Amino acid sequence: FGGMWTAVIVLQVAAMIALPVVGLALYRDRVTIRSKDPGFPAEQYLAARIEMDRENGGMAGDTSEAQFQARYDAALRELERRLEMDPAVAAVTWGEQLPLMYHPHRRVEIEGGGAVLSEAEIYQYGDPEAEGYRVSSVHVALDFFDALGADVVSGRAFHSGDLARDAHTVVVNESFVRRVLGERNPIGRRIRFRLFEERRGDPTFDPAQEPWYEIVGVVPDLATTLGTRDMKTAAIYHPATTAAVYPVNAAIHVPGNTRDFTRRVRTIAAEVDPALRLYGVAPLSETVDVEVAFLTFWFRLVMMVSIIALVLSLTGVYAVTAYMVARRTREIGIRVALGADARRIVLTIFRRPLVQVVCGV
């Protein structure tokens, strides 16, 4: 009986210590996400994921994939034109993902080799000798950086010539230059993808058949990762048109009251094409609210379980100590009668619970 109680108390104390550590890590991530600086005034941008209903509800007789994409592209271009004509709008752009959103990771190799990583960096950013450096990647509009106010640090931004089939040009961020290239000049360097997060385990994917991409410019970091982990802060941007991306996430720069423009955006979209569907229309700065709410829920749950573990462990220590004192009452009395030191008696009684607590810690 005593051995079983000892094991239970040790486990309760261990949970009491370990769970708050996990909770504090969750809280730290929550604070970091909330305080992350995207590099531009995200609260002035309205974000919206734009999708479109297929004709005939997707049943037989619906348009082909190419026709659907062409209809979607035409509707988006008209929507962008209408929004830019509105006096409340300063700029409109789009991307597969926007800053502060989740960006899928890739592994890339660098022609001529990249930065030499430490053991800790290899764990975070990937092993160049194995699958390559771990980065994020996203397709964006040609005016993406101009619309977000992200000035090119070196090289150039995208232009229409980058949309040619054989262009294969990309822009990288400053974290890419720092972490992957070791601060070496990136302009003119070439990279190739070796792994895609969404194609992991795909037997048809052959890295050797992937094209080489030339780096033509460098831009500031634009919040391509969340939390405290820097695994995907290095980012690669590809130029694209809406005809090649579905769905897109639009960023509408509204210097005034961004939230008040929400209804206007939906109205304009309905006028352009009733089949357009806008989801998650809200200030871009609130994009992280879902992630923050998720972390807050788990933080509260972990702390609640920690409090329960604390109460149970204290109750267990008290119960076992009280039981042992009751069993040894006569022994304690005899020791006192023989002149035993009170401090030694107290230490003898509490030695076992102290050992249990130390083992749990």
C-alpha positions, 0 to 999 in steps of 0.5 A, spaced: 500 500 500 505 504 501 509 503 495 503 504 491 501 511 494 509 513 493 508 512 486 502 515 485 504 521 489 511 522 485 507 522 478 502 527 481 508 531 483 511 530 476 505 532 473 504 538 477 511 541 475 511 539 468 504 541 466 506 549 468 512 548 464 508 546 458 503 552 459 508 557 459 511 555 453 504 555 450 503 562 453 510 564 450 507 562 443 501 566 444 504 572 446 510 572 441 504 571 435 500 577 438 506 581 438 509 579 431 511 585 427 509 583 420 513 589 417 507 593 414 501 596 418 497 590 417 491 593 421 490 597 415 489 591 410 483 587 409 484 580 408 479 575 404 480 568 401 476 569 394 473 562 391 468 561 386 462 557 385 462 552 379 457 553 374 451 548 375 453 546 382 459 542 379 454 537 376 455 534 369 455 540 364 459 544 368 465 548 365 472 544 364 477 546 369 481 551 364 474 554 363 473 555 370 480 558 371 479 563 366 472 565 368 475 565 375 481 569 373 477 574 369 472 575 375 478 577 379 481 582 375 475 585 374 474 585 382 481 588 383 479 594 378 473 595 381 476 596 388 482 600 386 477 605 383 474 606 390 477 612 393 477 608 400 482 603 397 490 605 396 492 598 393 490 591 392 494 585 391 494 578 392 498 571 394 497 564 395 498 566 402 498 573 406 503 575 411 501 572 418 498 566 415 501 559 415 506 558 409 507 551 407 515 549 408 519 546 402 526 544 402 531 547 397 538 546 395 543 552 393 547 551 387 554 552 389 552 550 396 549 555 402 551 557 409 554 552 413 549 550 419 551 548 426 548 542 429 542 546 432 541 550 426 541 543 422 535 541 427 531 547 425 533 549 418 534 542 415 540 538 413 543 541 407 547 534 405 540 530 406 534 534 404 536 541 403 535 547 407 527 548 410 524 554 407 517 557 406 514 558 399 509 562 396 506 565 389 504 572 389 502 578 384 507 582 381 505 588 385 505 584 391 511 588 395 509 595 392 502 594 395 504 592 402 510 597 402 515 592 402 521 596 399 526 591 395 533 591 399 537 589 393 536 587 386 529 588 383 522 586 384 517 582 379 515 585 372 511 582 367 517 578 363 518 574 370 511 571 368 514 567 361 514 560 362 522 559 361 523 565 366 524 561 373 525 567 377 524 568 384 525 573 390 527 571 397 527 575 403 532 577 408 532 571 413 533 567 406 540 571 405 542 570 412 540 563 414 541 559 407 546 563 404 550 566 410 550 573 408 553 572 401 550 576 395 544 572 393 543 576 386 544 571 380 544 565 385 540 559 383 536 554 387 532 548 386 526 545 390 528 538 393 521 537 397 514 539 398 510 539 404 504 537 400 508 532 396 512 528 401 511 521 400 509 522 393 513 516 389 512 520 382 516 527 385 523 527 382 527 533 385 532 532 379 527 534 374 525 540 378 527 547 375 533 551 377 530 558 379 534 565 379 534 570 385 533 577 382 531 580 388 531 581 396 525 584 400 524 585 408 521 579 412 514 579 411 511 574 417 511 568 413 512 564 420 508 564 427 510 562 434 517 562 437 520 557 432 524 560 426 524 554 422 520 557 416 522 565 416 527 564 410 522 565 404 521 564 397 516 568 392 514 566 386 511 571 381 504 568 378 497 570 375 490 569 378 490 564 372 495 559 375 492 560 383 486 558 386 484 560 391 487 567 392 488 571 398 487 578 397 490 584 401 486 590 400 489 597 403 484 601 406 488 607 410 481 609 413 477 604 417 478 597 415 472 594 418 467 599 415 469 597 408 468 589 409 460 590 407 463 594 401 467 589 399 462 584 399 457 588 395 462 590 389 464 582 389 457 580 388 456 586 382 462 583 379 460 576 379 454 573 384 458 566 384 464 569 387 465 567 395 469 571 400 471 568 406 474 570 412 474 578 410 477 581 416 483 586 418 489 582 416 492 583 423 486 579 426 489 573 421 492 570 427 486 570 432 485 563 430 492 561 432 491 565 438 485 562 441 487 555 439 493 556 444 489 560 449 484 554 450 490 549 451 494 554 455 487 554 460 486 547 459 493 545 461 493 550 467 487 547 470 490 540 469 496 543 473 491 545 479 488 539 479 495 535 480 497 540 485 491 539 489 491 531 488 499 531 490 498 535 496 492 531 498 496 525 497 502 527 501 497 529 507 494 523 507 500 518 507 503 523 512 497 523 517 497 515 516 504 514 518 503 519 524 497 515 526 501 508 526 507 511 529 504 515 535 506 510 540 513 510 538 513 518 537 511 518 545 516 514 547 522 518 543 519 524 546 519 521 553 526 519 552 528 526 551 529 526 543 530 532 539 523 535 536 527 537 530 529 530 529 522 527 530 519 532 525 525 530 520 523 523 521 516 524 520 517 528 513 523 524 510 518 520 506 514 525 503 520 530 502 523 524 498 517 523 494 516 530 492 524 530 490 523 524 486 517 527 482 520 534 481 
